[in-house]
Amino acid sequence: NILEKITWKSSTAMALIETKLVNRKVRQSLYGGKVFVLRQLPSLLKLCELSRTHYLDNSITEEEIEATLRKYEKSKETRYLFASALTEAGVVLKTTNWDRLRLRIQKPGTDVDVVSDNKYGTGRFSSTLPLHRDTWASNIQCQINWWAPLSTITEKRTLQLFPSFF
């Protein structure tokens, strides 16, 4: 169980709410700062497996990361699987705008990206962005982000959320 392995280091308790569908009520709660968990979406499970087997290689070098990320973004299969996962979650694609799918590769010991560097400043090839809120860069107030673990969650390999900062 992924949620049982997440260690929250924030002083503010954050409730993770399980849901099966992203409907109007869920979207409104998301915009209000709630965090929802969708489990076992078949297409997302396939996308995670594809990502692990075709794009994430422990021997990947820093020089290979950008080309791997470009390949991932352009893959018709990754886009298809993500669109299918959105549909399985109840998202109506005809009435939804969505950005390209991003893959983040963070090698052990990697420092935080220098956002003033043109390569990382847009967030496209970033792996370790500093503490931020996505609306700071895009000014889109109704954006919903999706995250899926591609590796086993551990205390040293996770996503940290700090609701009290925002």
C-alpha positions as a Markdown table, in Angstrom:
| # | Residue | x | y | z |
|---|---|---|---|---|
| 1 | Asn | 0.0 | 0.0 | 0.0 |
| 2 | Ile | 1.7 | 3.2 | -1.2 |
| 3 | Leu | -0.1 | 5.5 | 1.2 |
| 4 | Glu | 1.1 | 3.5 | 4.2 |
| 5 | Lys | 4.7 | 4.0 | 3.1 |
| 6 | Ile | 4.6 | 7.8 | 2.8 |
| 7 | Thr | 6.1 | 9.7 | 5.7 |
| 8 | Trp | 4.6 | 13.2 | 6.1 |
| 9 | Lys | 7.2 | 15.6 | 7.5 |
| 10 | Ser | 4.8 | 18.6 | 7.7 |
| 11 | Ser | 3.6 | 19.9 | 10.9 |
| 12 | Thr | 0.1 | 20.3 | 9.4 |
| 13 | Ala | -1.9 | 17.1 | 9.0 |
| 14 | Met | -3.0 | 16.5 | 5.4 |
| 15 | Ala | -5.9 | 14.2 | 4.7 |
| 16 | Leu | -5.6 | 12.1 | 1.6 |
| 17 | Ile | -9.0 | 11.3 | 0.3 |
| 18 | Glu | -9.7 | 8.3 | -1.8 |
| 19 | Thr | -12.0 | 8.5 | -4.8 |
| 20 | Lys | -12.8 | 6.5 | -7.8 |
| 21 | Leu | -13.8 | 9.3 | -10.1 |
| 22 | Val | -12.8 | 12.9 | -10.7 |
| 23 | Asn | -16.2 | 14.6 | -10.9 |
| 24 | Arg | -17.3 | 18.2 | -10.4 |
| 25 | Lys | -17.4 | 17.8 | -6.6 |
| 26 | Val | -13.9 | 16.3 | -6.5 |
| 27 | Arg | -12.5 | 19.1 | -8.8 |
| 28 | Gln | -14.0 | 21.8 | -6.6 |
| 29 | Ser | -12.3 | 20.2 | -3.6 |
| 30 | Leu | -9.0 | 19.9 | -5.5 |
| 31 | Tyr | -9.1 | 23.6 | -6.3 |
| 32 | Gly | -9.7 | 24.2 | -2.6 |
| 33 | Gly | -6.5 | 22.3 | -1.7 |
| 34 | Lys | -7.6 | 18.8 | -1.0 |
| 35 | Val | -5.5 | 15.9 | -2.2 |
| 36 | Phe | -7.2 | 12.9 | -3.7 |
| 37 | Val | -5.9 | 9.4 | -4.3 |
| 38 | Leu | -7.1 | 7.2 | -7.2 |
| 39 | Arg | -6.0 | 3.6 | -7.0 |
| 40 | Gln | -5.4 | 0.9 | -9.6 |
| 41 | Leu | -6.4 | 2.7 | -12.8 |
| 42 | Pro | -5.6 | 0.0 | -15.4 |
| 43 | Ser | -4.2 | 2.4 | -18.0 |
| 44 | Leu | -2.1 | 4.3 | -15.4 |
| 45 | Leu | -0.7 | 1.0 | -14.1 |
| 46 | Lys | 0.3 | 0.1 | -17.7 |
| 47 | Leu | 1.8 | 3.6 | -18.2 |
| 48 | Cys | 3.9 | 3.2 | -15.0 |
| 49 | Glu | 5.1 | -0.2 | -16.2 |
| 50 | Leu | 5.9 | 1.1 | -19.6 |
| 51 | Ser | 7.8 | 4.0 | -18.0 |
| 52 | Arg | 9.8 | 1.7 | -15.8 |
| 53 | Thr | 10.7 | -0.8 | -18.5 |
| 54 | His | 11.4 | 1.5 | -21.5 |
| 55 | Tyr | 12.5 | 4.9 | -20.0 |
| 56 | Leu | 14.0 | 4.4 | -16.5 |
| 57 | Asp | 17.3 | 2.6 | -16.5 |
| 58 | Asn | 19.5 | 2.8 | -13.4 |
| 59 | Ser | 22.5 | 3.2 | -15.7 |
| 60 | Ile | 21.1 | 6.3 | -17.5 |
| 61 | Thr | 23.7 | 9.1 | -17.5 |
| 62 | Glu | 23.0 | 12.8 | -17.0 |
| 63 | Glu | 23.8 | 13.3 | -20.7 |
| 64 | Glu | 21.0 | 10.8 | -21.7 |
| 65 | Ile | 18.3 | 12.2 | -19.5 |
| 66 | Glu | 17.1 | 15.1 | -21.8 |
| 67 | Ala | 16.9 | 12.8 | -24.8 |
| 68 | Thr | 14.9 | 10.2 | -22.7 |
| 69 | Leu | 12.5 | 12.9 | -21.5 |
| 70 | Arg | 12.0 | 14.2 | -25.1 |
| 71 | Lys | 11.3 | 10.6 | -26.3 |
| 72 | Tyr | 8.8 | 10.0 | -23.5 |
| 73 | Glu | 6.9 | 13.3 | -24.2 |
| 74 | Lys | 6.7 | 12.4 | -27.9 |
| 75 | Ser | 5.6 | 8.8 | -27.4 |
| 76 | Lys | 2.1 | 8.1 | -28.8 |
| 77 | Glu | 1.8 | 5.2 | -26.4 |
| 78 | Thr | 2.5 | 7.2 | -23.3 |
| 79 | Arg | 0.0 | 9.9 | -24.4 |
| 80 | Tyr | -2.6 | 7.2 | -25.2 |
| 81 | Leu | -2.2 | 5.5 | -21.9 |
| 82 | Phe | -2.4 | 8.8 | -20.0 |
| 83 | Ala | -5.6 | 9.9 | -21.9 |
| 84 | Ser | -7.0 | 6.4 | -21.2 |
| 85 | Ala | -6.2 | 6.8 | -17.4 |
| 86 | Leu | -7.9 | 10.2 | -17.4 |
| 87 | Thr | -11.0 | 8.7 | -19.0 |
| 88 | Glu | -11.0 | 5.8 | -16.5 |
| 89 | Ala | -11.0 | 8.4 | -13.7 |
| 90 | Gly | -14.1 | 10.1 | -15.2 |
| 91 | Val | -12.4 | 13.0 | -16.9 |
| 92 | Val | -14.2 | 14.1 | -20.1 |
| 93 | Leu | -11.4 | 14.7 | -22.6 |
| 94 | Lys | -13.5 | 16.8 | -25.0 |
| 95 | Thr | -14.0 | 19.4 | -22.2 |
| 96 | Thr | -10.5 | 19.1 | -20.6 |
| 97 | Asn | -7.3 | 20.9 | -21.6 |
| 98 | Trp | -4.1 | 19.0 | -20.6 |
| 99 | Asp | -0.5 | 19.6 | -21.0 |
| 100 | Arg | 2.0 | 17.1 | -22.3 |
| 101 | Leu | 2.9 | 14.3 | -19.9 |
| 102 | Arg | 6.1 | 15.0 | -18.0 |
| 103 | Leu | 8.6 | 12.4 | -16.8 |
| 104 | Arg | 11.0 | 13.4 | -14.0 |
| 105 | Ile | 14.3 | 11.5 | -13.6 |
| 106 | Gln | 16.2 | 12.3 | -10.4 |
| 107 | Lys | 19.5 | 10.5 | -10.0 |
| 108 | Pro | 20.6 | 9.9 | -6.4 |
| 109 | Gly | 22.6 | 12.8 | -5.0 |
| 110 | Thr | 21.3 | 15.3 | -7.5 |
| 111 | Asp | 21.2 | 18.9 | -6.3 |
| 112 | Val | 18.2 | 21.2 | -6.8 |
| 113 | Asp | 17.9 | 22.5 | -10.3 |
| 114 | Val | 19.2 | 26.0 | -11.0 |
| 115 | Val | 16.0 | 27.6 | -12.3 |
| 116 | Ser | 17.8 | 30.5 | -13.8 |
| 117 | Asp | 19.5 | 28.1 | -16.2 |
| 118 | Asn | 17.6 | 28.0 | -19.6 |
| 119 | Lys | 17.5 | 24.2 | -19.6 |
| 120 | Tyr | 15.7 | 24.0 | -16.3 |
| 121 | Gly | 13.9 | 27.4 | -16.0 |
| 122 | Thr | 10.8 | 26.3 | -17.9 |
| 123 | Gly | 10.5 | 23.2 | -15.8 |
| 124 | Arg | 10.6 | 20.9 | -18.9 |
| 125 | Phe | 13.7 | 19.0 | -18.0 |
| 126 | Ser | 13.8 | 19.7 | -14.3 |
| 127 | Ser | 14.1 | 16.8 | -11.9 |
| 128 | Thr | 14.5 | 18.6 | -8.5 |
| 129 | Leu | 12.7 | 21.8 | -8.6 |
| 130 | Pro | 12.9 | 23.9 | -5.4 |
| 131 | Leu | 9.9 | 24.3 | -3.2 |
| 132 | His | 7.2 | 25.9 | -5.4 |
| 133 | Arg | 3.6 | 26.1 | -6.3 |
| 134 | Asp | 2.8 | 25.3 | -9.9 |
| 135 | Thr | 0.5 | 28.3 | -10.3 |
| 136 | Trp | 3.5 | 30.6 | -9.7 |
| 137 | Ala | 4.8 | 29.8 | -13.1 |
| 138 | Ser | 1.7 | 29.3 | -15.2 |
| 139 | Asn | -0.9 | 31.5 | -13.4 |
| 140 | Ile | -3.5 | 28.8 | -14.1 |
| 141 | Gln | -5.6 | 28.7 | -11.0 |
| 142 | Cys | -7.7 | 25.6 | -12.0 |
| 143 | Gln | -4.8 | 23.3 | -12.8 |
| 144 | Ile | -5.0 | 19.7 | -11.5 |
| 145 | Asn | -1.7 | 17.8 | -11.3 |
| 146 | Trp | -1.4 | 14.1 | -11.4 |
| 147 | Trp | 1.5 | 12.1 | -9.8 |
| 148 | Ala | 2.2 | 8.4 | -10.0 |
| 149 | Pro | 5.1 | 6.6 | -8.4 |
| 150 | Leu | 7.3 | 4.8 | -10.9 |
| 151 | Ser | 9.4 | 3.1 | -8.3 |
| 152 | Thr | 8.7 | 1.7 | -4.8 |
| 153 | Ile | 8.0 | 4.5 | -2.4 |
| 154 | Thr | 10.4 | 4.8 | 0.5 |
| 155 | Glu | 11.3 | 7.5 | 3.0 |
| 156 | Lys | 14.1 | 8.7 | 0.7 |
| 157 | Arg | 12.1 | 8.3 | -2.5 |
| 158 | Thr | 8.8 | 10.1 | -2.3 |
| 159 | Leu | 6.9 | 13.3 | -3.0 |
| 160 | Gln | 6.6 | 15.8 | -0.2 |
| 161 | Leu | 3.6 | 18.1 | 0.1 |
| 162 | Phe | 3.6 | 21.1 | 2.5 |
| 163 | Pro | 0.1 | 22.4 | 2.6 |
| 164 | Ser | 0.9 | 24.9 | 5.4 |
| 165 | Phe | 3.2 | 26.8 | 3.1 |
| 166 | Phe | 0.5 | 27.6 | 0.7 |
